[in-house]
């Protein structure tokens, strides 16, 4: 996909200039079958390869035996049907590359040690997938960088790193030579937003594609939006439709309307029965079976000071939102009914701002 072997040696050279602490103990590359062939024959000395990685290590005192990199370290992107890709040309190829990069970075950030991701070389889309995946999973000590090489060395096919003893290189297509003493190779540190802590337990898990992982993270990070359509009797949470029973639709409309009007949380007492009865009349009509449940709840409150109907319905509605919304747990919790203080007169309500609620249509 355009990843040149030079990127590997140039990046390792730049890290070596920072000191032994910056050197990796393992190098991995994600590429295509053609990229794998070129990398193996250029960096390794197997099968007649040039062995430039070994040369770099020897020139700068890097312990090659402690640096894991061989043909198995070069991972090839595979298509949806498992075939290795020679190039990335279609939308499906791009999706396969995104999934491969995303899953590898996710796996590596689950392991001990530091991860250093280089965006140099390769298609721009692959660099984007690597950077975005690291943004999702990266820890405080992980790094993102791009190796910078001055012209004309950056595009010279025979330049892999500045050797300790400068040498000259012929400029392709020109009757001129350059000295490697003039080469400048350095790492540009790329800051990135680390979402791992923000996502917490909602961090996308194994088995998700790149697009699914991004969507899941997005659902946690975007502001909540509850939309209730009274005409169609539908509810959407952040654009995700959810099917609710008539009772749960009534409850959610009641509490959403209260939150939209900035009414304070309400205790489950006779005043709550009165309000709910009014909403039942409005939404379902006076013959609604909901009135029977509310009448029984009123009698319980008058007799015992509380009613199981309220806590039971609240619990079931919260469970329906958690299980049917398709949202991550943390995102779904925004639309559940929460307590707002301690007992004995515990008030309940939605933790949504008025601008996060839309109620439209007519019952």
Rosetta blueprint (number, residue, H / E / L):
1 X L
2 X L
3 X L
4 X L
5 X H
6 X H
7 X H
8 X H
9 X H
10 X H
11 X H
12 X H
13 X H
14 X H
15 X H
16 X H
17 X H
18 X H
19 X L
20 X H
21 X H
22 X H
23 X L
24 X L
25 X L
26 X E
27 X L
28 X L
29 X E
30 X E
31 X E
32 X L
33 X H
34 X H
35 X H
36 X H
37 X H
38 X H
39 X H
40 X H
41 X H
42 X H
43 X H
44 X L
45 X L
46 X H
47 X H
48 X H
49 X L
50 X L
51 X L
52 X H
53 X H
54 X H
55 X H
56 X H
57 X H
58 X H
59 X H
60 X L
61 X L
62 X L
63 X L
64 X H
65 X H
66 X H
67 X L
68 X E
69 X L
70 X L
71 X H
72 X H
73 X H
74 X E
75 X E
76 X E
77 X L
78 X E
79 X L
80 X L
81 X L
82 X L
83 X L
84 X E
85 X L
86 X L
87 X L
88 X L
89 X L
90 X L
91 X H
92 X H
93 X H
94 X H
95 X H
96 X H
97 X H
98 X H
99 X H
100 X H
101 X H
102 X H
103 X H
104 X H
105 X H
106 X H
107 X H
108 X H
109 X L
110 X L
111 X L
112 X L
113 X L
114 X L
115 X L
116 X E
117 X E
118 X E
119 X L
120 X L
121 X L
122 X L
123 X L
124 X H
125 X H
126 X H
127 X H
128 X H
129 X H
130 X H
131 X H
132 X H
133 X H
134 X H
135 X H
136 X H
137 X H
138 X L
139 X L
140 X L
141 X L
142 X L
143 X E
144 X E
145 X E
146 X E
147 X E
148 X E
149 X E
150 X L
151 X L
152 X L
153 X H
154 X H
155 X H
156 X L
157 X L
158 X L
159 X L
160 X L
161 X L
162 X L
163 X L
164 X L
165 X L
166 X L
167 X L
168 X E
169 X E
170 X E
171 X L
172 X L
173 X L
174 X L
175 X L
176 X L
177 X E
178 X E
179 X E
180 X H
181 X H
182 X H
183 X L
184 X L
185 X E
186 X E
187 X E
188 X E
189 X E
190 X L
191 X L
192 X L
193 X L
194 X L
195 X L
196 X H
197 X H
198 X H
199 X H
200 X H
201 X H
202 X H
203 X L
204 X L
205 X L
206 X L
207 X L
208 X L
209 X L
210 X H
211 X H
212 X H
213 X H
214 X H
215 X H
216 X H
217 X H
218 X H
219 X H
220 X H
221 X H
222 X L
223 X L
224 X L
225 X L
226 X E
227 X E
228 X E
229 X E
230 X L
231 X L
232 X L
233 X L
234 X E
235 X E
236 X E
237 X E
238 X L
239 X L
240 X E
241 X E
242 X E
243 X L
244 X L
245 X L
246 X H
247 X H
248 X H
249 X H
250 X H
251 X H
252 X H
253 X H
254 X H
255 X H
256 X H
257 X H
258 X H
259 X H
260 X H
261 X L
262 X L
263 X L
264 X L
265 X L
266 X E
267 X E
268 X L
269 X L
270 X H
271 X H
272 X H
273 X H
274 X H
275 X H
276 X H
277 X H
278 X H
279 X H
280 X H
281 X H
282 X H
283 X H
284 X H
285 X L
286 X L
287 X L
288 X L
289 X L
290 X H
291 X H
292 X H
293 X H
294 X H
295 X H
296 X H
297 X H
298 X H
299 X H
300 X H
301 X H
302 X H
303 X H
304 X H
305 X L
306 X L
307 X L
308 X H
309 X H
310 X H
311 X H
312 X H
313 X H
314 X H
315 X H
316 X H
317 X H
318 X H
319 X H
320 X H
321 X H
322 X H
323 X H
324 X H
325 X L
326 X L
327 X L
328 X L
329 X H
330 X H
331 X H
332 X H
333 X H
334 X H
335 X H
336 X L
337 X L
338 X E
339 X E
340 X L
341 X L
342 X L
343 X L
344 X L
345 X L
346 X L
347 X E
348 X E
349 X E
350 X L
351 X L
352 X L
353 X L
354 X H
355 X H
356 X H
357 X E
358 X E
359 X E
360 X E
361 X L
362 X L
363 X L
